[in-house]
Amino acid sequence: MISVEQLIRQSAVLPPRPSAKGWYILKCRVCNDHKKRGGFKFESGTVGYNCFNCKHTANYDESTCMLSDKMVTVLKAYGVPDIEIKRLFLESIKAKKEREAGTATTAPQKPKIVYPEVISLPDHFYKIDENSDETWQVIAVDHLKSRGIDPASYPFYLSTGGSKPETKDWKGRLIIPFFRNGQMIFYQGRDLLDKKPNKYKSSNVTSDAVMYGYDQITQRTDEPLFIVEGFFDAFSLNGVAILGNKFTQTQIDILRTTSRPKIYIPDRFGDGFVAAEQAIDAGWSVSFFDSKYCKDVDDAVKKYGKLFVTKSLIENVKSGAVAKAYVRTLCSKSKSSTAKKTTK
């Protein structure tokens, strides 16, 4: 069921980040003010609205489900569909009757999140040494530097291939471990020569809570949290990687635990719109780094610098219905462009 916060984020064009006091400042559509004197604030299941021009204020608390006339005015003004407002109104009536009858239900419980278990590195993995002249070490270091990554900036590994048939395929891969609270929960290997059937190989972890960037989720800051598909894009932006073109429900639940504004950056060359639409439905924003000269965010950061790319992504933020149309248009253009290249 879509929350009031999600409905507002889908319908109102909010700025990418709140003010220092947590308010998303915008033009008030209740009084159609020409200056940005209205604002929303989302905090612990509550939604607040205030306009310094018309003095209209409204509040909504998910724990009580009480929908005031003032909040209805705000929802209508910002284009929340009538069918959703009617649903909220019926929920409000039901909650009131339950309280009067003494049968009020408790507030919805937060989803129980099962985090990935801590794992260990296999004994056939060994750490990358920038000073080594061993062949795979040189190849791995060159690969990282070609991406603009300092080999010493993260605990990257290689594999000897081990002594068992099932471990042989790890040789020739750049091993990337993922951590949560300083403990390893997952690792994947990237083919360094691009000759293996599968570019990426992952550890045998079945958890749907696996992500790169847990340390970013727990940071206390109002800076936007960038969410992408793969490790290298996430690493270049200090963001989060969901390791695919679709969120799991657990990943969504975990990302909701942070109050940081969330911006998903779809992969334009694939089914990036799938996760993008999930992000929009969750009330988050989407953005692209729109450059025909860069194949992905990692490449853009290497060419233009992290500061420029971050600024560009924030300036191009979209949300709600506008975001869905934007995502589908750009992804379809990218697919068309890719198809033309492959047929030449």
N, C-alpha and C positions, 0 to 999 in steps of 0.2 A: 504494500500500500504506500502511495506517495505521500510524503510528509508535507507540511505547510512550507517548510524551508525549501524543499526540493521544488515545489510548485512555483515559488517566488523566483528561485534561481533559474528555472526554465523559462519563465515569462518576462521577468525584468532584465534589462541589460545592466548588470552590475559591474562595477570596476573590478579589475583583477585582484586587488588586494584592499583590505579595510584600512581605515585610519588608525592612528596610534591607539585610539580608544575602542577599536573594534567595529566601527560603523562603516557601512558601504554607502558612500555619499553619491547622490544622483539627483536629477531634476524631479521634483514632486509632480506626480501625475494625478494626484487628488485635486490640486489647485492649478495644475498646468503652469507652474512657475518656470520662468525662463532661466533662472539661476539654479545651481546645484545646492539646494537647501533642505532636501529630503534625505532620509537615510534609513537603512535596515541594519539590524544587529541580530546575529544568531549566536546563541549561547546556551549550551547544556539543555537542548530540547525546547528552548523558548525562542520566540521571534518578536522583536520589537520594531516599531516604526515611529518616526518622528519627522515633522516638517517645521522648520523655524520660520517659514513664511505664513502658512495658513494655520499653524499650531495644531495640526491634526496628529494625534498620537494613537497608537493601537498596540496591543500585546496579545500574544497567543502562547499558551503553555500546553505542550503535548501531554503532560501528566494529568491534566484535567479535561482536555479536549473542548473547553468552552470557547465558542466562536462568537466574539462580540460583533455588533453592528459596525463598529469602527474598523475592525479588521476586515470585515466583508467589503467595506468601502475601498480599503487599500487593495485587496485582492482583485476586485473588479477593475479598479483604476489601472493596475499593472497587467491586465489581460489574462488573468488566470481563468481557464474555461469555466463556464457556468455549471457544467456537470460536476466538476471537482468542488466548487463552492457548495453546491447542493449536498454532495456527499459529506463534506465537513459539517454542514449545518445539521444533517441527520445524526451524525455522530455526536454532535454537541447536545442535541435533544435527548438522545439515548443515555449519554453520560449524566445529564441532569436528573432524569427519571431514576436512574440507578442510585444516585446519591440520595434522592428524596426517599427511596424505598429501602435505603440502607444496604443495597446490594452492589454498590459501586465496585467495579473491577479495578485491580491495581494497574498502575502504568505498565505499558509493554516492557518486558524484560529485554535488556540488551543481549544481542546474540552471543552465545558462548563460543569463544574463539579457541581453537586447538592449534597451537603454534607448532612448527616443525621441530622434531627432536634434534638434539645435538649429535653430530657425527664426527668421525675422525678421518684424516687423510690416509689413503692406502700407502703402504710402505714403498711402493714403486714410484711415488711422486717425489720430486726434489725441486727445491726453490730455484728461481731464476737468478743467475749471477751475471751482472752486466760486464764483469771483468773476465769471464770465462771465454776461452776460444773453442770450446766444444761446439760442434756443428749446430745442434738444435738450440743451444743457448744463443748463438749468434743470430739464427733465423728468428727466434722469439723476440730478442731484443730489437732487431731491425723492424719486425712487425709492429711492435708497440711504438717505437719512435716514429714510424711512418704515419701513425695515428695521432702523433703529438703527445704521447703518453710517456712519462718518465717511468722506466721499468722498476725503479725503486719506490714509486709512489703507492704501490699496492702489492700485497703478497701473492704474486703470480707464481705458478709452478709449471713443471714439465714432467713427463713420465718416461721411465725406461722401457715401458711396455710390460713389465712384470714377467713372471714365469708361467702364467696360466693363459690358455687360448683366449679366454674371455676378457683379458686385460690388455691384449696386444694392441687393440685399436686406440688405446689412450696415447700411444707413442705418436709423436708428431703433432700433438695438440697443445695449445696454450691453456693451461688449467686455471680456472677462475673460481676461487672459493667465495661463498656468500656467508655473511655473518648476521647474527642477531644477539644483541647484548654482549658482543665480543666473542661469541662462540659460533663455530661453523655449523651451518644447517644444510648446506647444499654446495655442490660444485659442478661446473660444466667445462667441457673442453672444446676449444675452437680449432678446427683444422688449419694448420699454419700454411699448408701448400695448396689448399682448395682442390684436393684430388680425391678425397674420401667421399663415399656415397652420401654421408650425412655430415654437413658442415659442423654441426654441434652434437656433442654427446654429453649426457647428463648422468649424475649420480643416481643411484636407485632409491630415490625418495618419492613417496607417493602423496605427500601432503599438498593440499590445494592452497596452503598459506605461504608457499615459497615465493619470495621476492628478493630482489637486490635493493638495498637502501633502507633497511630498517632504522638505521641511525638517523636518517633524514625524517622519518615519520615521527620520531620521538623528540625532535628538536623543538624547543619553545621559541617560535619566531612567527611573525606575520608575513614573512616572505613566501611567495608562491611555491608550492611543491610541484615540480614537473614530473609527470608520469609518462613513461615510454615503454616500448616493447622489449628492447634488448639492453644488455649490460653496457656496451660502449657508449651509446647515446646517454644513458643514465649517468655513467661515470663522468662524462664531459660536462654535465649540467648539475652535478651533485643532486641527482634526482632518484626516482624509483623505477625499476624495471619489473614488469609483470611476466616477462618471458613468454610472450605469445600475443596473438591478435584478439584475445578475449579475456576479460576479467573472470575470475572465479568469484562466487558470492563471498567466500572467506576473505579474499583480497579486498573486496569492496568494504566489508565490515571492518577490516583492519585499518584501511585508509580513512574511514570515517572517525577513527579514534583521535585523529589529529584535527585541530582547528585551523591549520594552515589552508589557505585557498588552494584548491587543486586544479591543475591545468594538464589535460592529457594531450599529448602530441602524437597524432596517428602516423603510422607508416604509410606513406602515399603510394608505395609500390606493393600492393597486396590487398588484404582485406582489413585495412586499418580502420575502416568505418564501423566495423562490428564493435570493437572496444570503445570507439569514440561515442557511439550512440549509447552504450552502457554508461559511459561517464556523464553524458548529458542528462540521461534519465536519473542519475544519482544526484543531479544538481550541480555538477562540476562544469568547468569551462574546457574548451578545446582551442588549440592554436596550431599554426603551421609556421615553419620558417620557409617562406615562399621564395625560393631561388632555384632557377633551372641549372645553376652551376654547382649545386651541392646534392649529393645523393641521399644524405641523411643529416641529422643534427650533429653527430660526431664530426662529420666532414665540414659542416658549417663552422663549428667552433674552431677547428684547425685553421680554416681559411680566414675567418673574420674576427675571431676572438670570442671568449665566453661572454664578456660584458655586452658586446654589440648584439650577439645572438639572443641573450636573455632579454634585453630591452626590446628587440624586435618581436619576440614571442609574446611578451606582455602586451605590447601595443596591438597585436593582431588577435587578441583573445575574443572568442565568441561564446555565447551560451544560449540555451533554450532552443526554440524552433529555428532561429537564425543560424545557430551552430549546426543543427542537423542538415539544413539545406547547404550550408557552406562545406561541410565535410563530404557529403555525397557528390557535390560538384567537383571539388578538387581531387577526390579519390578516383572518380570516373575519368577525369581528364588525364590523370597519371596512368591509369590502366590503358587508356586509348593511346597515349604517347608510347608506353612500353610495347604495346602490340604492334605499333607501326615500326618501331625499331627492330623487333624480332622478325618482321616479315621482309625486311630489306636484305 
